[in-house]
Amino acid sequence: MLATAAGASDTAVGVTLLSRIAATHPHLTKARADARCRTIAIDHGARHGIDVRPVQRPPGARGFTIIPRR
């Protein structure tokens, strides 16, 4: 688990989380992330052997929407 301040950058937190996951779960090879996931986090995951895939919201979705596989 990782708790952060509300103003923390999603990208920075994602990089930290990917590093922790890679260290504790070396068998993990795939991860899904919010579509706003930046290239920095995706590239960082790749350096650890984790394929990070952004998941898009359905077209026309408004407000809270359950998104499969995220």
PQR file with spaces between the fields and no chain letter, atoms N, CA, C, O and H, PARSE charges and radii, in Angstrom:
ATOM       1  N    MET     1       0.852   -1.168    0.000 -0.4000 1.5000
ATOM       2  CA   MET     1       0.000    0.000    0.000 -0.0000 2.0000
ATOM       3  C    MET     1       0.897    1.230    0.000  0.5500 1.7000
ATOM       4  O    MET     1       1.986    1.230    0.574 -0.5500 1.4000
ATOM       5  N    LEU     2       0.416    2.268   -0.653 -0.4000 1.5000
ATOM       6  CA   LEU     2       1.177    3.511   -0.733 -0.0000 2.0000
ATOM       7  C    LEU     2       0.207    4.673   -0.556  0.5500 1.7000
ATOM       8  O    LEU     2      -0.681    4.874   -1.384 -0.5500 1.4000
ATOM       9  H    LEU     2      -0.469    2.268   -1.119  0.4000 1.0000
ATOM      10  N    ALA     3       0.374    5.428    0.508 -0.4000 1.5000
ATOM      11  CA   ALA     3      -0.468    6.604    0.756 -0.0000 2.0000
ATOM      12  C    ALA     3       0.361    7.843    0.439  0.5500 1.7000
ATOM      13  O    ALA     3       1.524    7.946    0.827 -0.5500 1.4000
ATOM      14  H    ALA     3       1.096    5.264    1.180  0.4000 1.0000
ATOM      15  N    THR     4      -0.265    8.786   -0.277 -0.4000 1.5000
ATOM      16  CA   THR     4       0.439   10.006   -0.655 -0.0000 2.0000
ATOM      17  C    THR     4      -0.438   11.222   -0.380  0.5500 1.7000
ATOM      18  O    THR     4      -1.637   11.096   -0.130 -0.5500 1.4000
ATOM      19  H    THR     4      -1.210    8.703   -0.592  0.4000 1.0000
ATOM      20  N    ALA     5       0.170   12.387   -0.429 -0.4000 1.5000
ATOM      21  CA   ALA     5      -0.569   13.641   -0.295 -0.0000 2.0000
ATOM      22  C    ALA     5      -1.434   13.833   -1.542  0.5500 1.7000
ATOM      23  O    ALA     5      -1.112   13.320   -2.614 -0.5500 1.4000
ATOM      24  H    ALA     5       1.144   12.490   -0.632  0.4000 1.0000
ATOM      25  N    ALA     6      -2.516   14.564   -1.395 -0.4000 1.5000
ATOM      26  CA   ALA     6      -3.432   14.788   -2.510 -0.0000 2.0000
ATOM      27  C    ALA     6      -2.755   15.491   -3.678  0.5500 1.7000
ATOM      28  O    ALA     6      -3.144   15.291   -4.829 -0.5500 1.4000
ATOM      29  H    ALA     6      -2.778   14.981   -0.525  0.4000 1.0000
ATOM      30  N    GLY     7      -1.763   16.298   -3.401 -0.4000 1.5000
ATOM      31  CA   GLY     7      -1.098   17.046   -4.452 -0.0000 2.0000
ATOM      32  C    GLY     7       0.058   16.298   -5.114  0.5500 1.7000
ATOM      33  O    GLY     7       0.730   16.848   -5.986 -0.5500 1.4000
ATOM      34  H    GLY     7      -1.448   16.460   -2.466  0.4000 1.0000
ATOM      35  N    ALA     8       0.294   15.051   -4.709 -0.4000 1.5000
ATOM      36  CA   ALA     8       1.408   14.284   -5.281 -0.0000 2.0000
ATOM      37  C    ALA     8       1.136   13.972   -6.750  0.5500 1.7000
ATOM      38  O    ALA     8       0.003   13.689   -7.137 -0.5500 1.4000
ATOM      39  H    ALA     8      -0.252   14.604   -4.000  0.4000 1.0000
ATOM      40  N    SER     9       2.172   14.025   -7.546 -0.4000 1.5000
ATOM      41  CA   SER     9       2.070   13.736   -8.970 -0.0000 2.0000
ATOM      42  C    SER     9       1.789   12.250   -9.192  0.5500 1.7000
ATOM      43  O    SER     9       2.481   11.396   -8.638 -0.5500 1.4000
ATOM      44  H    SER     9       3.093   14.255   -7.231  0.4000 1.0000
ATOM      45  N    ASP    10       0.770   11.940  -10.005 -0.4000 1.5000
ATOM      46  CA   ASP    10       0.459   10.545  -10.317 -0.0000 2.0000
ATOM      47  C    ASP    10       1.648    9.853  -10.965  0.5500 1.7000
ATOM      48  O    ASP    10       1.904    8.678  -10.705 -0.5500 1.4000
ATOM      49  H    ASP    10       0.207   12.633  -10.455  0.4000 1.0000
ATOM      50  N    THR    11       2.371   10.578  -11.805 -0.4000 1.5000
ATOM      51  CA   THR    11       3.528    9.994  -12.484 -0.0000 2.0000
ATOM      52  C    THR    11       4.620    9.648  -11.484  0.5500 1.7000
ATOM      53  O    THR    11       5.169    8.547  -11.528 -0.5500 1.4000
ATOM      54  H    THR    11       2.163   11.533  -12.016  0.4000 1.0000
ATOM      55  N    ALA    12       4.941   10.565  -10.589 -0.4000 1.5000
ATOM      56  CA   ALA    12       5.990   10.318   -9.590 -0.0000 2.0000
ATOM      57  C    ALA    12       5.612    9.159   -8.679  0.5500 1.7000
ATOM      58  O    ALA    12       6.449    8.313   -8.362 -0.5500 1.4000
ATOM      59  H    ALA    12       4.495   11.459  -10.554  0.4000 1.0000
ATOM      60  N    VAL    13       4.360    9.120   -8.262 -0.4000 1.5000
ATOM      61  CA   VAL    13       3.897    8.038   -7.401 -0.0000 2.0000
ATOM      62  C    VAL    13       3.919    6.713   -8.170  0.5500 1.7000
ATOM      63  O    VAL    13       4.277    5.674   -7.615 -0.5500 1.4000
ATOM      64  H    VAL    13       3.680    9.807   -8.519  0.4000 1.0000
ATOM      65  N    GLY    14       3.537    6.758   -9.441 -0.4000 1.5000
ATOM      66  CA   GLY    14       3.563    5.555  -10.267 -0.0000 2.0000
ATOM      67  C    GLY    14       4.961    4.980  -10.397  0.5500 1.7000
ATOM      68  O    GLY    14       5.140    3.763  -10.346 -0.5500 1.4000
ATOM      69  H    GLY    14       3.246    7.602   -9.892  0.4000 1.0000
ATOM      70  N    VAL    15       5.957    5.846  -10.565 -0.4000 1.5000
ATOM      71  CA   VAL    15       7.346    5.409  -10.663 -0.0000 2.0000
ATOM      72  C    VAL    15       7.771    4.739   -9.355  0.5500 1.7000
ATOM      73  O    VAL    15       8.398    3.679   -9.374 -0.5500 1.4000
ATOM      74  H    VAL    15       5.812    6.834  -10.606  0.4000 1.0000
ATOM      75  N    THR    16       7.434    5.349   -8.229 -0.4000 1.5000
ATOM      76  CA   THR    16       7.773    4.774   -6.924 -0.0000 2.0000
ATOM      77  C    THR    16       7.088    3.423   -6.744  0.5500 1.7000
ATOM      78  O    THR    16       7.714    2.460   -6.302 -0.5500 1.4000
ATOM      79  H    THR    16       6.925    6.209   -8.213  0.4000 1.0000
ATOM      80  N    LEU    17       5.825    3.355   -7.079 -0.4000 1.5000
ATOM      81  CA   LEU    17       5.066    2.119   -6.918 -0.0000 2.0000
ATOM      82  C    LEU    17       5.620    1.011   -7.817  0.5500 1.7000
ATOM      83  O    LEU    17       5.742   -0.133   -7.380 -0.5500 1.4000
ATOM      84  H    LEU    17       5.316    4.138   -7.437  0.4000 1.0000
ATOM      85  N    LEU    18       5.954    1.338   -9.059 -0.4000 1.5000
ATOM      86  CA   LEU    18       6.522    0.338   -9.965 -0.0000 2.0000
ATOM      87  C    LEU    18       7.851   -0.194   -9.435  0.5500 1.7000
ATOM      88  O    LEU    18       8.126   -1.388   -9.552 -0.5500 1.4000
ATOM      89  H    LEU    18       5.855    2.268   -9.413  0.4000 1.0000
ATOM      90  N    SER    19       8.673    0.671   -8.858 -0.4000 1.5000
ATOM      91  CA   SER    19       9.947    0.229   -8.282 -0.0000 2.0000
ATOM      92  C    SER    19       9.714   -0.732   -7.127  0.5500 1.7000
ATOM      93  O    SER    19      10.390   -1.755   -7.022 -0.5500 1.4000
ATOM      94  H    SER    19       8.450    1.642   -8.764  0.4000 1.0000
ATOM      95  N    ARG    20       8.764   -0.409   -6.262 -0.4000 1.5000
ATOM      96  CA   ARG    20       8.455   -1.274   -5.122 -0.0000 2.0000
ATOM      97  C    ARG    20       7.908   -2.623   -5.590  0.5500 1.7000
ATOM      98  O    ARG    20       8.287   -3.672   -5.070 -0.5500 1.4000
ATOM      99  H    ARG    20       8.214    0.423   -6.347  0.4000 1.0000
ATOM     100  N    ILE    21       7.022   -2.581   -6.567 -0.4000 1.5000
ATOM     101  CA   ILE    21       6.435   -3.828   -7.076 -0.0000 2.0000
ATOM     102  C    ILE    21       7.504   -4.699   -7.717  0.5500 1.7000
ATOM     103  O    ILE    21       7.539   -5.908   -7.488 -0.5500 1.4000
ATOM     104  H    ILE    21       6.713   -1.729   -6.989  0.4000 1.0000
ATOM     105  N    ALA    22       8.375   -4.099   -8.516 -0.4000 1.5000
ATOM     106  CA   ALA    22       9.442   -4.862   -9.175 -0.0000 2.0000
ATOM     107  C    ALA    22      10.356   -5.526   -8.151  0.5500 1.7000
ATOM     108  O    ALA    22      10.812   -6.650   -8.362 -0.5500 1.4000
ATOM     109  H    ALA    22       8.347   -3.117   -8.703  0.4000 1.0000
ATOM     110  N    ALA    23      10.623   -4.839   -7.047 -0.4000 1.5000
ATOM     111  CA   ALA    23      11.511   -5.380   -6.017 -0.0000 2.0000
ATOM     112  C    ALA    23      10.861   -6.515   -5.227  0.5500 1.7000
ATOM     113  O    ALA    23      11.529   -7.478   -4.854 -0.5500 1.4000
ATOM     114  H    ALA    23      10.253   -3.926   -6.875  0.4000 1.0000
ATOM     115  N    THR    24       9.558   -6.398   -4.975 -0.4000 1.5000
ATOM     116  CA   THR    24       8.894   -7.401   -4.132 -0.0000 2.0000
ATOM     117  C    THR    24       8.184   -8.498   -4.919  0.5500 1.7000
ATOM     118  O    THR    24       7.901   -9.566   -4.376 -0.5500 1.4000
ATOM     119  H    THR    24       9.015   -5.615   -5.279  0.4000 1.0000
ATOM     120  N    HIS    25       7.896   -8.243   -6.189 -0.4000 1.5000
ATOM     121  CA   HIS    25       7.196   -9.225   -7.029 -0.0000 2.0000
ATOM     122  C    HIS    25       7.887   -9.315   -8.394  0.5500 1.7000
ATOM     123  O    HIS    25       7.328   -8.874   -9.398 -0.5500 1.4000
ATOM     124  H    HIS    25       8.125   -7.376   -6.631  0.4000 1.0000
ATOM     125  N    PRO    26       9.087   -9.877   -8.437 -0.5600 1.5000
ATOM     126  CA   PRO    26       9.849   -9.895   -9.690  0.2800 2.0000
ATOM     127  C    PRO    26       9.188  -10.680  -10.823  0.5500 1.7000
ATOM     128  O    PRO    26       9.565  -10.527  -11.985 -0.5500 1.4000
ATOM     129  N    HIS    27       8.207  -11.514  -10.491 -0.4000 1.5000
ATOM     130  CA   HIS    27       7.507  -12.294  -11.514 -0.0000 2.0000
ATOM     131  C    HIS    27       6.443  -11.478  -12.253  0.5500 1.7000
ATOM     132  O    HIS    27       5.949  -11.911  -13.294 -0.5500 1.4000
ATOM     133  H    HIS    27       7.901  -11.638   -9.547  0.4000 1.0000
ATOM     134  N    LEU    28       6.089  -10.315  -11.730 -0.4000 1.5000
ATOM     135  CA   LEU    28       5.058   -9.478  -12.352 -0.0000 2.0000
ATOM     136  C    LEU    28       5.591   -8.883  -13.653  0.5500 1.7000
ATOM     137  O    LEU    28       6.659   -8.270  -13.669 -0.5500 1.4000
ATOM     138  H    LEU    28       6.491   -9.964  -10.884  0.4000 1.0000
ATOM     139  N    THR    29       4.841   -9.068  -14.752 -0.4000 1.5000
ATOM     140  CA   THR    29       5.303   -8.574  -16.042 -0.0000 2.0000
ATOM     141  C    THR    29       4.333   -7.610  -16.715  0.5500 1.7000
ATOM     142  O    THR    29       4.691   -6.973  -17.706 -0.5500 1.4000
ATOM     143  H    THR    29       3.974   -9.566  -14.739  0.4000 1.0000
ATOM     144  N    LYS    30       3.109   -7.491  -16.195 -0.4000 1.5000
ATOM     145  CA   LYS    30       2.121   -6.611  -16.816 -0.0000 2.0000
ATOM     146  C    LYS    30       1.405   -5.794  -15.747  0.5500 1.7000
ATOM     147  O    LYS    30       1.157   -6.271  -14.640 -0.5500 1.4000
ATOM     148  H    LYS    30       2.819   -8.009  -15.390  0.4000 1.0000
ATOM     149  N    ALA    31       1.076   -4.545  -16.103 -0.4000 1.5000
ATOM     150  CA   ALA    31       0.321   -3.679  -15.210 -0.0000 2.0000
ATOM     151  C    ALA    31      -0.574   -2.784  -16.057  0.5500 1.7000
ATOM     152  O    ALA    31      -0.243   -2.468  -17.200 -0.5500 1.4000
ATOM     153  H    ALA    31       1.277   -4.157  -17.002  0.4000 1.0000
ATOM     154  N    ARG    32      -1.680   -2.388  -15.508 -0.4000 1.5000
ATOM     155  CA   ARG    32      -2.588   -1.457  -16.180 -0.0000 2.0000
ATOM     156  C    ARG    32      -2.636   -0.183  -15.352  0.5500 1.7000
ATOM     157  O    ARG    32      -2.517   -0.209  -14.127 -0.5500 1.4000
ATOM     158  H    ARG    32      -1.948   -2.645  -14.579  0.4000 1.0000
ATOM     159  N    ALA    33      -2.812    0.924  -16.048 -0.4000 1.5000
ATOM     160  CA   ALA    33      -2.792    2.215  -15.372 -0.0000 2.0000
ATOM     161  C    ALA    33      -3.844    3.133  -15.971  0.5500 1.7000
ATOM     162  O    ALA    33      -4.381    2.872  -17.047 -0.5500 1.4000
ATOM     163  H    ALA    33      -2.909    0.945  -17.043  0.4000 1.0000
ATOM     164  N    ASP    34      -4.122    4.189  -15.269 -0.4000 1.5000
ATOM     165  CA   ASP    34      -5.026    5.219  -15.757 -0.0000 2.0000
ATOM     166  C    ASP    34      -4.499    5.752  -17.083  0.5500 1.7000
ATOM     167  O    ASP    34      -3.287    5.796  -17.296 -0.5500 1.4000
ATOM     168  H    ASP    34      -3.686    4.401  -14.395  0.4000 1.0000
ATOM     169  N    ALA    35      -5.389    6.153  -17.964 -0.4000 1.5000
ATOM     170  CA   ALA    35      -4.991    6.640  -19.284 -0.0000 2.0000
ATOM     171  C    ALA    35      -4.085    7.872  -19.205  0.5500 1.7000
ATOM     172  O    ALA    35      -3.363    8.166  -20.158 -0.5500 1.4000
ATOM     173  H    ALA    35      -6.373    6.118  -17.791  0.4000 1.0000
ATOM     174  N    ARG    36      -4.115    8.593  -18.080 -0.4000 1.5000
ATOM     175  CA   ARG    36      -3.258    9.771  -17.933 -0.0000 2.0000
ATOM     176  C    ARG    36      -1.822    9.401  -17.586  0.5500 1.7000
ATOM     177  O    ARG    36      -0.969   10.276  -17.429 -0.5500 1.4000
ATOM     178  H    ARG    36      -4.701    8.354  -17.306  0.4000 1.0000
ATOM     179  N    CYS    37      -1.558    8.103  -17.466 -0.4000 1.5000
ATOM     180  CA   CYS    37      -0.211    7.633  -17.129 -0.0000 2.0000
ATOM     181  C    CYS    37       0.781    8.197  -18.139  0.5500 1.7000
ATOM     182  O    CYS    37       0.586    8.066  -19.347 -0.5500 1.4000
ATOM     183  H    CYS    37      -2.250    7.393  -17.593  0.4000 1.0000
ATOM     184  N    ARG    38       1.808    8.804  -17.657 -0.4000 1.5000
ATOM     185  CA   ARG    38       2.776    9.467  -18.513 -0.0000 2.0000
ATOM     186  C    ARG    38       3.833    8.489  -19.026  0.5500 1.7000
ATOM     187  O    ARG    38       4.045    7.421  -18.451 -0.5500 1.4000
ATOM     188  H    ARG    38       1.966    8.910  -16.676  0.4000 1.0000
ATOM     189  N    THR    39       4.475    8.870  -20.095 -0.4000 1.5000
ATOM     190  CA   THR    39       5.521    8.060  -20.710 -0.0000 2.0000
ATOM     191  C    THR    39       6.624    7.741  -19.708  0.5500 1.7000
ATOM     192  O    THR    39       7.229    6.671  -19.778 -0.5500 1.4000
ATOM     193  H    THR    39       4.303    9.737  -20.562  0.4000 1.0000
ATOM     194  N    ILE    40       6.894    8.648  -18.782 -0.4000 1.5000
ATOM     195  CA   ILE    40       7.939    8.425  -17.773 -0.0000 2.0000
ATOM     196  C    ILE    40       7.645    7.152  -16.987  0.5500 1.7000
ATOM     197  O    ILE    40       8.532    6.317  -16.811 -0.5500 1.4000
ATOM     198  H    ILE    40       6.403    9.517  -18.725  0.4000 1.0000
ATOM     199  N    ALA    41       6.417    6.994  -16.515 -0.4000 1.5000
ATOM     200  CA   ALA    41       6.051    5.807  -15.731 -0.0000 2.0000
ATOM     201  C    ALA    41       6.073    4.558  -16.604  0.5500 1.7000
ATOM     202  O    ALA    41       6.512    3.499  -16.153 -0.5500 1.4000
ATOM     203  H    ALA    41       5.696    7.672  -16.658  0.4000 1.0000
ATOM     204  N    ILE    42       5.609    4.665  -17.840 -0.4000 1.5000
ATOM     205  CA   ILE    42       5.608    3.515  -18.749 -0.0000 2.0000
ATOM     206  C    ILE    42       7.044    3.073  -19.026  0.5500 1.7000
ATOM     207  O    ILE    42       7.343    1.879  -18.986 -0.5500 1.4000
ATOM     208  H    ILE    42       5.252    5.524  -18.206  0.4000 1.0000
ATOM     209  N    ASP    43       7.928    4.021  -19.303 -0.4000 1.5000
ATOM     210  CA   ASP    43       9.338    3.705  -19.549 -0.0000 2.0000
ATOM     211  C    ASP    43      10.005    3.127  -18.305  0.5500 1.7000
ATOM     212  O    ASP    43      10.820    2.209  -18.405 -0.5500 1.4000
ATOM     213  H    ASP    43       7.685    4.991  -19.335  0.4000 1.0000
ATOM     214  N    HIS    44       9.664    3.657  -17.139 -0.4000 1.5000
ATOM     215  CA   HIS    44      10.229    3.151  -15.885 -0.0000 2.0000
ATOM     216  C    HIS    44       9.820    1.695  -15.674  0.5500 1.7000
ATOM     217  O    HIS    44      10.638    0.862  -15.284 -0.5500 1.4000
ATOM     218  H    HIS    44       9.002    4.402  -17.058  0.4000 1.0000
ATOM     219  N    GLY    45       8.550    1.398  -15.934 -0.4000 1.5000
ATOM     220  CA   GLY    45       8.084    0.014  -15.826 -0.0000 2.0000
ATOM     221  C    GLY    45       8.854   -0.895  -16.768  0.5500 1.7000
ATOM     222  O    GLY    45       9.230   -2.005  -16.393 -0.5500 1.4000
ATOM     223  H    GLY    45       7.885    2.074  -16.252  0.4000 1.0000
ATOM     224  N    ALA    46       9.091   -0.431  -17.991 -0.4000 1.5000
ATOM     225  CA   ALA    46       9.819   -1.230  -18.985 -0.0000 2.0000
ATOM     226  C    ALA    46      11.236   -1.542  -18.507  0.5500 1.7000
ATOM     227  O    ALA    46      11.741   -2.640  -18.741 -0.5500 1.4000
ATOM     228  H    ALA    46       8.785    0.471  -18.296  0.4000 1.0000
ATOM     229  N    ARG    47      11.881   -0.583  -17.837 -0.4000 1.5000
ATOM     230  CA   ARG    47      13.234   -0.825  -17.315 -0.0000 2.0000
ATOM     231  C    ARG    47      13.244   -1.939  -16.274  0.5500 1.7000
ATOM     232  O    ARG    47      14.269   -2.585  -16.055 -0.5500 1.4000
ATOM     233  H    ARG    47      11.472    0.310  -17.647  0.4000 1.0000
ATOM     234  N    HIS    48      12.091   -2.161  -15.633 -0.4000 1.5000
ATOM     235  CA   HIS    48      11.963   -3.228  -14.635 -0.0000 2.0000
ATOM     236  C    HIS    48      11.318   -4.481  -15.220  0.5500 1.7000
ATOM     237  O    HIS    48      11.033   -5.430  -14.490 -0.5500 1.4000
ATOM     238  H    HIS    48      11.258   -1.637  -15.812  0.4000 1.0000
ATOM     239  N    GLY    49      11.089   -4.488  -16.526 -0.4000 1.5000
ATOM     240  CA   GLY    49      10.489   -5.652  -17.162 -0.0000 2.0000
ATOM     241  C    GLY    49       8.974   -5.719  -17.017  0.5500 1.7000
ATOM     242  O    GLY    49       8.385   -6.786  -17.186 -0.5500 1.4000
ATOM     243  H    GLY    49      11.320   -3.717  -17.119  0.4000 1.0000
ATOM     244  N    ILE    50       8.331   -4.580  -16.704 -0.4000 1.5000
ATOM     245  CA   ILE    50       6.883   -4.523  -16.530 -0.0000 2.0000
ATOM     246  C    ILE    50       6.279   -3.751  -17.698  0.5500 1.7000
ATOM     247  O    ILE    50       6.635   -2.600  -17.951 -0.5500 1.4000
ATOM     248  H    ILE    50       8.809   -3.713  -16.567  0.4000 1.0000
ATOM     249  N    ASP    51       5.368   -4.399  -18.397 -0.4000 1.5000
ATOM     250  CA   ASP    51       4.666   -3.771  -19.523 -0.0000 2.0000
ATOM     251  C    ASP    51       3.467   -3.008  -18.956  0.5500 1.7000
ATOM     252  O    ASP    51       2.467   -3.619  -18.578 -0.5500 1.4000
ATOM     253  H    ASP    51       5.079   -5.334  -18.191  0.4000 1.0000
ATOM     254  N    VAL    52       3.561   -1.683  -18.896 -0.4000 1.5000
ATOM     255  CA   VAL    52       2.486   -0.843  -18.352 -0.0000 2.0000
ATOM     256  C    VAL    52       1.606   -0.374  -19.502  0.5500 1.7000
ATOM     257  O    VAL    52       2.078    0.280  -20.432 -0.5500 1.4000
ATOM     258  H    VAL    52       4.373   -1.187  -19.203  0.4000 1.0000
ATOM     259  N    ARG    53       0.323   -0.713  -19.430 -0.4000 1.5000
ATOM     260  CA   ARG    53      -0.639   -0.350  -20.475 -0.0000 2.0000
ATOM     261  C    ARG    53      -1.680    0.614  -19.921  0.5500 1.7000
ATOM     262  O    ARG    53      -2.356    0.294  -18.943 -0.5500 1.4000
ATOM     263  H    ARG    53      -0.061   -1.244  -18.675  0.4000 1.0000
ATOM     264  N    PRO    54      -1.819    1.787  -20.529 -0.5600 1.5000
ATOM     265  CA   PRO    54      -2.890    2.696  -20.104  0.2800 2.0000
ATOM     266  C    PRO    54      -4.260    2.156  -20.536  0.5500 1.7000
ATOM     267  O    PRO    54      -4.397    1.588  -21.620 -0.5500 1.4000
ATOM     268  N    VAL    55      -5.260    2.338  -19.684 -0.4000 1.5000
ATOM     269  CA   VAL    55      -6.626    1.902  -19.978 -0.0000 2.0000
ATOM     270  C    VAL    55      -7.480    3.148  -20.216  0.5500 1.7000
ATOM     271  O    VAL    55      -7.535    4.042  -19.372 -0.5500 1.4000
ATOM     272  H    VAL    55      -5.149    2.799  -18.804  0.4000 1.0000
ATOM     273  N    GLN    56      -8.136    3.197  -21.360 -0.4000 1.5000
ATOM     274  CA   GLN    56      -8.956    4.351  -21.735 -0.0000 2.0000
ATOM     275  C    GLN    56     -10.372    4.236  -21.163  0.5500 1.7000
ATOM     276  O    GLN    56     -10.898    3.137  -20.986 -0.5500 1.4000
ATOM     277  H    GLN    56      -8.091    2.471  -22.046  0.4000 1.0000
ATOM     278  N    ARG    57     -10.971    5.385  -20.881 -0.4000 1.5000
ATOM     279  CA   ARG    57     -12.382    5.423  -20.489 -0.0000 2.0000
ATOM     280  C    ARG    57     -13.225    5.178  -21.736  0.5500 1.7000
ATOM     281  O    ARG    57     -12.801    5.516  -22.840 -0.5500 1.4000
ATOM     282  H    ARG    57     -10.544    6.278  -21.025  0.4000 1.0000
ATOM     283  N    PRO    58     -14.413    4.594  -21.577 -0.5600 1.5000
ATOM     284  CA   PRO    58     -15.287    4.414  -22.737  0.2800 2.0000
ATOM     285  C    PRO    58     -15.649    5.773  -23.342  0.5500 1.7000
ATOM     286  O    PRO    58     -15.826    6.740  -22.600 -0.5500 1.4000
ATOM     287  N    PRO    59     -15.763    5.869  -24.660 -0.5600 1.5000
ATOM     288  CA   PRO    59     -16.130    7.139  -25.290  0.2800 2.0000
ATOM     289  C    PRO    59     -17.474    7.640  -24.747  0.5500 1.7000
ATOM     290  O    PRO    59     -18.423    6.867  -24.613 -0.5500 1.4000
ATOM     291  N    GLY    60     -17.541    8.906  -24.444 -0.4000 1.5000
ATOM     292  CA   GLY    60     -18.780    9.498  -23.954 -0.0000 2.0000
ATOM     293  C    GLY    60     -19.042    9.297  -22.470  0.5500 1.7000
ATOM     294  O    GLY    60     -20.066    9.759  -21.967 -0.5500 1.4000
ATOM     295  H    GLY    60     -16.770    9.533  -24.553  0.4000 1.0000
ATOM     296  N    ALA    61     -18.150    8.621  -21.752 -0.4000 1.5000
ATOM     297  CA   ALA    61     -18.347    8.392  -20.314 -0.0000 2.0000
ATOM     298  C    ALA    61     -18.246    9.712  -19.569  0.5500 1.7000
ATOM     299  O    ALA    61     -17.369   10.530  -19.846 -0.5500 1.4000
ATOM     300  H    ALA    61     -17.318    8.245  -22.161  0.4000 1.0000
ATOM     301  N    ARG    62     -19.158    9.910  -18.614 -0.4000 1.5000
ATOM     302  CA   ARG    62     -19.163   11.131  -17.803 -0.0000 2.0000
ATOM     303  C    ARG    62     -19.226   10.738  -16.336  0.5500 1.7000
ATOM     304  O    ARG    62     -19.928    9.799  -15.962 -0.5500 1.4000
ATOM     305  H    ARG    62     -19.870    9.246  -18.388  0.4000 1.0000
ATOM     306  N    GLY    63     -18.483   11.471  -15.506 -0.4000 1.5000
ATOM     307  CA   GLY    63     -18.494   11.184  -14.080 -0.0000 2.0000
ATOM     308  C    GLY    63     -17.835    9.854  -13.773  0.5500 1.7000
ATOM     309  O    GLY    63     -17.017    9.352  -14.543 -0.5500 1.4000
ATOM     310  H    GLY    63     -17.913   12.235  -15.810  0.4000 1.0000
ATOM     311  N    PHE    64     -18.209    9.290  -12.624 -0.4000 1.5000
ATOM     312  CA   PHE    64     -17.621    8.013  -12.197 -0.0000 2.0000
ATOM     313  C    PHE    64     -18.114    6.907  -13.119  0.5500 1.7000
ATOM     314  O    PHE    64     -19.317    6.744  -13.326 -0.5500 1.4000
ATOM     315  H    PHE    64     -18.873    9.698  -11.998  0.4000 1.0000
ATOM     316  N    THR    65     -17.183    6.162  -13.660 -0.4000 1.5000
ATOM     317  CA   THR    65     -17.513    5.039  -14.544 -0.0000 2.0000
ATOM     318  C    THR    65     -16.600    3.874  -14.178  0.5500 1.7000
ATOM     319  O    THR    65     -15.385    4.035  -14.065 -0.5500 1.4000
ATOM     320  H    THR    65     -16.207    6.295  -13.492  0.4000 1.0000
ATOM     321  N    ILE    66     -17.193    2.707  -13.995 -0.4000 1.5000
ATOM     322  CA   ILE    66     -16.387    1.514  -13.737 -0.0000 2.0000
ATOM     323  C    ILE    66     -15.695    1.137  -15.029  0.5500 1.7000
ATOM     324  O    ILE    66     -16.334    0.979  -16.069 -0.5500 1.4000
ATOM     325  H    ILE    66     -18.181    2.575  -14.087  0.4000 1.0000
ATOM     326  N    ILE    67     -14.388    0.996  -14.954 -0.4000 1.5000
ATOM     327  CA   ILE    67     -13.598    0.651  -16.141 -0.0000 2.0000
ATOM     328  C    ILE    67     -12.981   -0.727  -15.886  0.5500 1.7000
ATOM     329  O    ILE    67     -12.200   -0.901  -14.951 -0.5500 1.4000
ATOM     330  H    ILE    67     -13.868    1.124  -14.110  0.4000 1.0000
ATOM     331  N    PRO    68     -13.338   -1.696  -16.723 -0.5600 1.5000
ATOM     332  CA   PRO    68     -12.769   -3.035  -16.538  0.2800 2.0000
ATOM     333  C    PRO    68     -11.246   -3.026  -16.651  0.5500 1.7000
ATOM     334  O    PRO    68     -10.677   -2.222  -17.390 -0.5500 1.4000
ATOM     335  N    ARG    69     -10.598   -3.917  -15.920 -0.4000 1.5000
ATOM     336  CA   ARG    69      -9.155   -4.122  -15.992 -0.0000 2.0000
ATOM     337  C    ARG    69      -8.322   -2.903  -15.623  0.5500 1.7000
ATOM     338  O    ARG    69      -7.301   -2.616  -16.248 -0.5500 1.4000
ATOM     339  H    ARG    69     -11.061   -4.569  -15.319  0.4000 1.0000
ATOM     340  N    ARG    70      -8.777   -2.196  -14.601 -0.4000 1.5000
ATOM     341  CA   ARG    70      -7.940   -1.104  -14.115 -0.0000 2.0000
ATOM     342  C    ARG    70      -7.982   -1.067  -12.621  0.5500 1.7000
ATOM     343  O    ARG    70      -7.341   -0.215  -12.006 -0.5500 1.4000
ATOM     344  H    ARG    70      -9.606   -2.429  -14.094  0.4000 1.0000
